[in-house]
């Protein structure tokens, strides 16, 4: 059983609706497989100003918190040893210390801890 699963929603340049559907299907599959943590790659936008996919996916993830499917969301910008959210995530999942996005303030990813 894998502890962490990476979901790349940018792959294939999907529409927002397609990406949301893929996200929901991947969350269901991860919960079925007893995966507890997802690294969701949604990108930030090729213009450097942010696109539509990232904000839409983060909104969908906040809904997963409200419905109880997820228990914690950490935006890539907050995935740092300098933030409370980052330190809490690292204390629960020490293997994340080797993740390439740690301390990089990457707005193109979001970490999601799923409910058991």
N, C-alpha and C positions, 0 to 999 in steps of 0.2 A: 504494500500500500504506500503510495507516494504521499508525502506530507504537503508538498507544494505542487501546483500545476500552473503552467503558463498558458494563457489564452491570448492569441494575437488576433484581435478584432480588426486590425488594419489590413490584414492579408486579403488581397483581391479587391481592395478599395470598395467595400460594400456601402450601400446606402445606410442611413441611420436606422431605418426599420429593419433591414437585414442584419445589421450589427446587433441590434437589441434582441432579435430572435436568436441569433447565435449565442449571445451572452446568456440568455435564459436557459437555452438547451445545455450549454456548458456548465452552468451552475447546477442544474438538475443532475447531470452526469457526474459531476464532482461529488455532490452529496451522496449519490448512490454508491460511488466508489470510496466513500469515507475520506475524501480529500478535505482538509480543513482550511487551506489557504490558497488563494488564487492571485496570481500576478496578471492583471488585465492590461494588455497593451492596446491602447486606443489612439495613440498618436496625439500630436498637438496641432497639426496643420502645416502643410508645406510652405505656407506663406510666412511662417514665423510669428503670426499674429493669432494663432489658434483657429481651429476649424470648428465644424459642427459636431463631429463624432464624439470628441472628448467630453464636452459638456453634457451631451445627451446620454452617454454611457454613465457618467457620474450621477446624473439625475436618476437613472434607472437603478443604480446601485444604492442610492439613498432610499428608494422605495423598498429595496430588499431588506434594508435595516428596519424600516417601519413594519414590514410584514413578518419579520423574525427569521428570514432565511439567512441573513448575514448578521453578525454581531459586532463587526468592526470594519471600518473603511479607513485606509490611510492613503491620501493622495501622494503621488510621487514626489511632489515638492516638500512634503513633510516626512518623507522616509529618510530620516537622518538621526545620527547619534545626538544631535543638538535639540531634538524635539521630544516632547513627552510621548507623542504617538509612536514615533520611531523607536524610542527606547523600549516602550511596552511591547511592541511587535518583536523586537530583537530579543527581549527577555523570554518571550513565549516561543520563539522560533530562532534559536541561536545560529542555525545554519545560514540564516539570511545575511550574516556578517560578510559572507563572501559574494553576495549579489553585486553585480556590476553597477546597479543604480543607487546603491547606498551612498548617501551624502552628495548626490549629483543634482538634486532638486529637479528631477525629470517630470515635467507636467504631462508627459505622454503615457504615463502608467498610473495605475491605482491598485493597491493591495486590498484584498477582500478576505476577511476571516469569516468562514461560513459557520452557521449554527450546527451543532451536532445532530 
